[in-house]
Amino acid sequence: MTTLTKNLMMGAAGLAGLVAMTAPAFADDFDWGTVSAYVDVQSDYRFRGISQNNLQPAPQASINWSGPDGFYAGVWASKTDWIGFFTPFSSPTYEVDLYGGKHFDLGGTDLNVEAYYYSYPDANTGLLGGTETASYFEGIFQLSHSFGSLALTATAAFSPSWSLVGGTSEYIEGTASYPLNDWLSISGNVGHQWVDKFGANTDYTHFDLGLTATWRSWALDVRANGTDMNTATCSNYILSKNACTTGVVATLTYNISDIFK
């Protein structure tokens, strides 16, 4: 073994020892954030009022990293069943969404700026020569403020290319929640969706209103969901029968607040 090789090996060993001694202190001083997760089962997965799983129960799961300075990122997944639009289209059997963003404190009002990607990996497209895709991107902006116990959130979202060549889309929503006691709260949402290329008069309004009960790491949410669409208008978005009619959805969730704690 040459002297140079020995010196390099001794230097590497010394550096490794130094890193080993200082790493715990560095880790203690640096805020890596927290990783949380949850799993749930919904009696009917509704997205903006429309059933995404043919009015059937849908298992779901999510993992989320919350970092320093308001940054966050995560992955969310759910079972889906759209029933298909036309013969060349095969309904996706699952959805995997990727998201990331940052919270900003505006003097007591929270601004959330988020990039969100809705992904349907096994959707078999081909409606227009194979140029379209079921997956799409949205930019989402939220303002949240609390007036005592009443929490209000305003949401706006924009997509440059909606699912299956729908063109540009815009969305707005208002959310309110209020705790009735230390384990039960009431909340509601009203939203409006526009999609450019789905034809005239296809924009719609949806709503939901419900109660959420919590116990330790568990939560049970029961709420009414609905839209103002008839069957013909709903078919522009999905062909699952009665997907846009009013229905009651129950969700049972188990939360893990800090996986590595």
GIBEL-V55322 format. One record per residue. N is the residue number from 0. RES is the residue in one letter. SS is DSSP state (~ for helix, > for strand, _ for the rest). Layout:
N_RES_SS, N_RES_SS
//
This chain:
0_M__, 1_T__, 2_T_~, 3_L_~, 4_T_~, 5_K_~, 6_N_~, 7_L_~, 8_M_~, 9_M_~, 10_G_~, 11_A_~, 12_A_~, 13_G_~, 14_L_~, 15_A_~, 16_G_~, 17_L_~, 18_V_~, 19_A_~, 20_M_~, 21_T_~, 22_A_~, 23_P_~, 24_A_~, 25_F_~, 26_A_~, 27_D_~, 28_D_~, 29_F__, 30_D__, 31_W__, 32_G__, 33_T_>, 34_V_>, 35_S_>, 36_A_>, 37_Y_>, 38_V_>, 39_D_>, 40_V_>, 41_Q_>, 42_S__, 43_D__, 44_Y__, 45_R_>, 46_F_>, 47_R__, 48_G__, 49_I_>, 50_S_>, 51_Q__, 52_N_>, 53_N__, 54_L__, 55_Q__, 56_P__, 57_A_>, 58_P_>, 59_Q_>, 60_A_>, 61_S_>, 62_I_>, 63_N_>, 64_W_>, 65_S_>, 66_G__, 67_P_~, 68_D_~, 69_G_~, 70_F_>, 71_Y_>, 72_A_>, 73_G_>, 74_V_>, 75_W_>, 76_A_>, 77_S_>, 78_K_>, 79_T__, 80_D_>, 81_W__, 82_I__, 83_G__, 84_F__, 85_F__, 86_T__, 87_P__, 88_F__, 89_S_>, 90_S__, 91_P__, 92_T__, 93_Y_>, 94_E_>, 95_V_>, 96_D_>, 97_L_>, 98_Y_>, 99_G_>, 100_G_>, 101_K_>, 102_H_>, 103_F_>, 104_D_>, 105_L_>, 106_G__, 107_G__, 108_T_>, 109_D_>, 110_L_>, 111_N_>, 112_V_>, 113_E_>, 114_A_>, 115_Y_>, 116_Y_>, 117_Y_>, 118_S_>, 119_Y__, 120_P__, 121_D__, 122_A__, 123_N_>, 124_T__, 125_G__, 126_L__, 127_L__, 128_G__, 129_G__, 130_T__, 131_E__, 132_T__, 133_A__, 134_S__, 135_Y_>, 136_F_>, 137_E_>, 138_G_>, 139_I_>, 140_F_>, 141_Q_>, 142_L_>, 143_S_>, 144_H_>, 145_S_>, 146_F_>, 147_G__, 148_S__, 149_L_>, 150_A_>, 151_L_>, 152_T_>, 153_A_>, 154_T_>, 155_A_>, 156_A_>, 157_F_>, 158_S_>, 159_P__, 160_S__, 161_W__, 162_S__, 163_L__, 164_V__, 165_G__, 166_G__, 167_T__, 168_S_>, 169_E_>, 170_Y_>, 171_I_>, 172_E_>, 173_G_>, 174_T_>, 175_A_>, 176_S_>, 177_Y_>, 178_P_>, 179_L__, 180_N__, 181_D__, 182_W__, 183_L_>, 184_S_>, 185_I_>, 186_S_>, 187_G_>, 188_N_>, 189_V_>, 190_G_>, 191_H_>, 192_Q_>, 193_W_>, 194_V_>, 195_D__, 196_K__, 197_F__, 198_G__, 199_A__, 200_N__, 201_T__, 202_D__, 203_Y_>, 204_T_>, 205_H_>, 206_F_>, 207_D_>, 208_L_>, 209_G_>, 210_L_>, 211_T_>, 212_A_>, 213_T_>, 214_W_>, 215_R__, 216_S__, 217_W_>, 218_A_>, 219_L_>, 220_D_>, 221_V_>, 222_R_>, 223_A_>, 224_N_>, 225_G_>, 226_T_>, 227_D__, 228_M__, 229_N__, 230_T_~, 231_A_~, 232_T_~, 233_C_~, 234_S__, 235_N__, 236_Y__, 237_I__, 238_L__, 239_S__, 240_K__, 241_N__, 242_A__, 243_C__, 244_T__, 245_T__, 246_G_>, 247_V_>, 248_V_>, 249_A_>, 250_T_>, 251_L_>, 252_T_>, 253_Y_>, 254_N_>, 255_I_>, 256_S__, 257_D__, 258_I__, 259_F__, 260_K__
//
